[in-house]
Amino acid sequence: MTGLSYEDYYVIMSIMGGNRMPKDTFNNLCEDKKRKIFYAAVQEFAMRRFSEASINQIVKTAGIPRGSFYQYFEDKEDIYLYMFSEIGREKQEIINSVGQLNPDADFFEAYQHNVRILLEWSKTKPEYNQIGLFMEIDDSEFISKLRGISNQYFSRMSEMIERDKKRGLVKSDTDSELIAEMIYSINLHFIKDFYRTGSAENMLKKVNEVMKIIRDGIAINNMKA
């Protein structure tokens, strides 16, 4: 699943329409109760596609009255987006906790570094992988729209490639947006395969091979291969 920050989350809320976020009554809950509700949502959305998931099951697992759910969230879309954001926040915390690469690391090193970290982390969170798989195969209007919006975040990769162009590491005539979109699209295919097979090693091998091919094509000659 896409690693989104809270800023990304609110951007998505505005695009999806309305003020979609947990209500103040939810934000005022103790952390233990918030986590129970979050994990209840994770369990339900890891078992069923969004279109088939049940609010009744979420509230049952969380141990809260159905009426309380609507004091916390507008609807099923709202709690899904909250869960989606929380998973993204966890991913970012994992990346930050492992330690940063050398500041001089290029885009390719940074990208592969993050992929390795997240693949290791994903082994401890199989339910997140299942949610990701359901997200890819769910053809409901809500998930299709969310999937399309989250897929636009390859623009960050484009910015990093542009940075490397300015540093003289990437050929100046490189179309950064095209390269970023290529990497994102190809690796998204590998991610879908990972969701199905659970083979982190196979995915990492494929990612590294693709990155090497692209890197060799756009790198300045004195850049390490």
C-alpha positions in Angstrom: 0.0 0.0 0.0 1.0 3.6 -0.6 2.9 5.2 2.3 1.0 8.4 2.8 1.7 11.2 5.3 -1.1 13.0 7.1 -0.6 15.9 4.6 -1.2 13.4 1.8 -4.2 12.1 3.6 -5.9 15.5 3.8 -5.1 16.2 0.1 -6.8 13.0 -0.7 -9.8 13.9 1.5 -10.3 17.2 -0.4 -10.1 15.4 -3.8 -12.5 12.6 -2.7 -14.9 15.3 -1.6 -16.0 16.7 1.7 -14.3 16.9 5.1 -13.3 13.3 5.4 -11.5 12.7 8.6 -12.2 11.3 12.0 -14.5 13.5 14.0 -13.5 15.3 17.2 -15.2 12.7 19.3 -12.8 10.1 17.9 -9.8 12.3 18.3 -10.7 12.8 21.9 -10.7 9.0 22.7 -7.8 7.5 24.6 -5.1 5.9 22.5 -6.0 2.4 23.5 -9.6 2.7 22.2 -8.4 4.4 19.0 -6.1 1.4 18.4 -8.8 -1.1 19.1 -11.0 0.6 16.4 -8.1 0.8 14.0 -7.2 -2.9 14.4 -10.9 -3.8 14.1 -10.9 -2.0 10.7 -7.6 -3.7 9.7 -9.1 -7.1 10.5 -12.3 -6.5 8.5 -10.6 -4.9 5.4 -8.0 -7.7 5.4 -10.7 -10.3 5.2 -13.0 -8.6 2.7 -12.9 -6.1 -0.1 -14.1 -2.6 0.8 -17.3 -3.2 -1.2 -18.0 -6.3 0.9 -16.8 -5.2 4.3 -19.2 -4.6 7.1 -19.4 -1.8 9.6 -21.4 -4.1 11.9 -18.3 -6.5 12.0 -16.0 -3.6 12.7 -18.0 -2.3 15.6 -18.4 -5.9 16.9 -14.7 -6.6 16.8 -13.9 -3.1 18.3 -16.5 -3.7 21.1 -18.4 -0.4 20.5 -22.0 0.3 19.8 -22.9 0.9 16.2 -24.2 4.4 17.2 -20.8 5.3 18.6 -19.2 4.5 15.2 -21.2 7.3 13.6 -20.0 9.6 16.4 -16.5 8.9 15.2 -16.7 8.5 11.4 -19.2 9.6 8.7 -19.3 6.2 7.0 -17.3 3.2 5.8 -15.3 5.3 3.4 -14.2 7.5 6.3 -12.8 4.7 8.5 -11.1 3.1 5.5 -9.3 6.4 4.7 -8.3 6.8 8.3 -6.9 3.2 8.4 -5.2 3.9 5.0 -3.5 6.9 6.5 -2.5 5.2 9.7 -0.8 2.4 7.8 1.1 5.0 5.7 2.2 6.7 8.9 3.5 3.4 10.3 5.5 2.8 7.1 7.1 6.2 7.2 8.0 5.7 10.9 9.7 2.4 10.0 11.7 4.1 7.2 12.7 6.9 9.6 13.7 4.6 12.4 16.1 2.4 10.4 18.5 5.3 9.8 19.1 7.5 6.9 21.3 6.8 3.9 24.4 9.0 3.1 22.9 12.4 2.2 24.8 12.0 -1.1 22.9 8.9 -2.0 21.2 9.1 -5.4 17.6 8.5 -6.1 18.2 4.8 -7.1 20.0 4.0 -3.9 17.4 5.7 -1.8 14.5 4.0 -3.5 16.1 0.5 -3.2 16.9 1.2 0.4 13.3 2.0 1.2 12.0 -1.0 -0.7 14.3 -3.3 1.3 13.1 -1.8 4.6 9.4 -2.0 3.8 9.7 -5.5 2.5 11.3 -6.7 5.7 8.6 -4.8 7.7 5.8 -6.3 5.6 6.7 -9.8 6.8 5.4 -8.7 10.2 2.2 -7.2 8.8 0.6 -9.8 6.5 -2.8 -8.2 7.1 -1.6 -5.0 5.5 -0.5 -6.9 2.4 -3.9 -8.5 2.2 -5.6 -5.1 2.4 -3.3 -4.0 -0.5 -4.3 -7.0 -2.6 -8.0 -6.3 -2.0 -7.4 -2.7 -2.9 -5.9 -3.8 -6.3 -8.8 -6.1 -7.2 -11.7 -4.1 -5.8 -13.6 -2.4 -8.7 -15.9 -0.3 -6.5 -16.0 3.4 -7.4 -14.5 4.5 -4.1 -11.5 2.2 -4.2 -10.9 2.8 -7.9 -10.8 6.5 -7.3 -8.6 6.2 -4.3 -6.3 3.8 -6.2 -6.0 6.3 -9.0 -5.2 9.2 -6.6 -2.6 7.3 -4.6 -0.9 6.2 -7.8 -0.1 9.9 -8.7 2.5 10.1 -5.9 5.2 9.1 -8.3 5.7 12.9 -8.7 8.0 12.7 -5.6 10.3 10.3 -7.5 10.4 12.8 -10.3 11.5 15.5 -8.0 14.4 13.3 -6.7 15.5 12.5 -10.2 15.5 16.2 -11.0 17.7 16.8 -8.0 20.1 14.2 -9.3 20.2 16.0 -12.7 21.2 19.2 -11.0 23.9 17.3 -9.2 25.3 16.0 -12.5 24.4 12.4 -11.7 21.7 12.0 -14.4 21.8 13.0 -18.0 20.4 16.5 -18.5 18.0 15.5 -21.2 16.3 12.8 -19.0 12.5 13.1 -18.8 12.2 12.8 -15.0 8.5 12.5 -15.0 8.6 9.7 -17.6 11.3 7.8 -15.7 9.4 8.1 -12.4 6.2 6.9 -14.0 8.0 4.0 -15.6 9.6 2.9 -12.3 6.3 3.3 -10.4 4.2 1.4 -13.0 6.7 -1.5 -13.3 7.2 -1.8 -9.6 3.5 -1.6 -9.0 3.2 -4.8 -11.1 5.8 -6.4 -8.8 4.0 -5.2 -5.7 0.8 -6.9 -6.9 2.7 -10.1 -7.5 4.1 -9.8 -4.0 0.6 -9.4 -2.5 -0.3 -12.6 -4.2 2.8 -14.7 -3.5 4.3 -13.1 -0.4 7.8 -13.6 -1.8 9.7 -10.5 -0.6 13.0 -11.9 -2.0 11.7 -12.3 -5.5 10.2 -8.8 -5.5 13.4 -7.2 -4.3 15.4 -9.0 -7.0 13.1 -7.8 -9.7 13.1 -4.2 -8.4 16.9 -4.2 -8.3 17.1 -5.5 -11.8 14.7 -2.9 -13.2 16.4 -0.1 -11.3 19.8 -1.2 -12.7 18.5 -1.2 -16.3 17.0 2.3 -16.0 19.9 3.7 -14.0 22.4 2.4 -16.6 20.4 4.2 -19.3 20.2 7.6 -17.8 23.3 7.9 -15.5 26.3 10.1 -16.3 29.3 7.9 -17.3 31.2 8.6 -14.1 28.2 7.6 -11.9 28.8 4.2 -10.3 26.8 1.4 -11.8 
